[in-house]
Amino acid sequence: MRMSKLLVPTLREVPSEAEITSHKLMLRAGYIRRMAAGIYSYLPLGLKMLRKIENIVREEMDRAGAQELLMPALLPAEAYQASGRWEVFGPSMFKLKDRSDRDFCLGPTHEELFTQTVKDEVRSYKEYPITLYQIQTKYRDEARPRFGLMRGREFVMKDAYSFDKDAAGLDISYKKMYDAYCRIFTRLGLDFTVVEADSGAMGGSGSQEFMVKSPVGEDGIAYCDACGYAANYEKAECVVEDKTYPDGELVMEKVATPDVHTIEELVGFFGYESYMFAKTIMYKADDKYIAAMVRGDREINEVKLKNIVGCIDDLELADAGIVRELTNAQVGFAGPVGLNIPVYVDNEVAKMRNFIIGANETGYHYKNVNINRDFTPDYVGDIRVIEAGDKCPRCGAPIKTAQGIEVGHIFKLGTKYSEALGLTFQDDSGNDNVVIMGCYGIGVSRCMSAAVEQGADDNGMVLPVSVAPFEAMVVPVNVKDEPQKALAEKIYEELKAKGIDVIIDDRDERAGVKFKDADLIGIPVRIVVGKKAADGVVEYRLRTETKSEDLSAKEAVDKIFSFVTENR
């Protein structure tokens, strides 16, 4: 490919819409363009990178024995209604009606449709196990689409589904996909961590996420260097921390606390440590209201709480008017004593003694409160967010935390969808059995963002050979200089003949412009043909290095060939 013929509309200024590095660079480098909030088109460079990622995914899925097919994106409502997810997805699902008033959606994920396909097409138990996958565009009406391809309303995803006769078979299929994912992300050049995860709307008995650590990641990761434990915040288990509380059960006492609302203000008012306080937060869970309690220095994990409550829609914080109605007090003075709604208490609160809570009266708090004497919770369990320094739930060492970009997620679905849609098989004894399923997703377009976030510097993208739109670039400094032009063309043709995906910058531009564009768009290695061309000498430089190396044209070609083939 020639730069003079390539549509690569690079930008010198950062677009105002861009917030994070990958978004800024992919816009500046002419990889993508915004069509609407969370919706992007892929220009030639972006599409080449996307296709390279897809090909790696496809190769490893095929290697693992999965079979590719392609489902429609416009899907009838019936399958989602059968599984109950027509309501679960709620406003995040794009729903529409056809001219006959029949309900459809733009596919957010395809568990139901794959299940229906296997039900319709697999004739015998002897055909199991089977794993099917597709690479296709998905649609979700994100409330806050942002960060370019990181969180969009339209995105490219690889989703796969395994179908087995029993749980032991699922374990085998799951392990095959786990291994395939490790190979995929290694080939993509991503520094990833596998963490325990919440199954969310997909359901199932267990799941793991593949995360790329990044300060702009939207998911929190808790991990332990001592034993290797890792989980996202939604799933990370919290160990109860031992604290010293006053002995015995002191008499509960109402204390006037005018204009004291927050934990910080309460600490100053009472002169106690923050762990002596418990805060009570009100939520709307579907059609009812609940209260949740954690220690004053902790935060509620709303995903854990939602799973425990079992609500279909997302939890919503109760507004100030509802809080007043439920507690007869302003926000900041809520407590569990006398509440007529279910109270969910964190494990740590259950171990507290003589602690301080809101009194459900504006300007007052109770001190010396004790569970089961002064109030009885409806549920006690782990509902808090893990924090750095907490004990590892496996070995007790201090937990570390980081932010991560989720690039892959694998689930043991079990029978949730096969039962809902009637996917069964008859064994050789004539008994009917429900098929056991697994689900395996990769955010293909999100992998683009993750790769750019992980590899970037002040000059632009630093991409691995495996995903860069071109593996190498030949740059004649002056295309009007015949020796330079001739040698550059010779090297370009030799690299093409060796199977290198190479581009030549044959534009009549200043050398500085060419070098800036090469760095911006992330070409891994380049050969600069300059003043020493008449002597057959060129400059060889890797994108990851600041200095170039003088080599003969043949040495440079051979070195590029070795570098590229070793790093594909």
Summary of the structure (lengths in Angstrom):
residues: 568
radius of gyration: 28.9
end to end distance: 19.1
largest distance: 95.4
contacts: 1914
relative contact order: 0.14
helix: 31%
strand: 30%
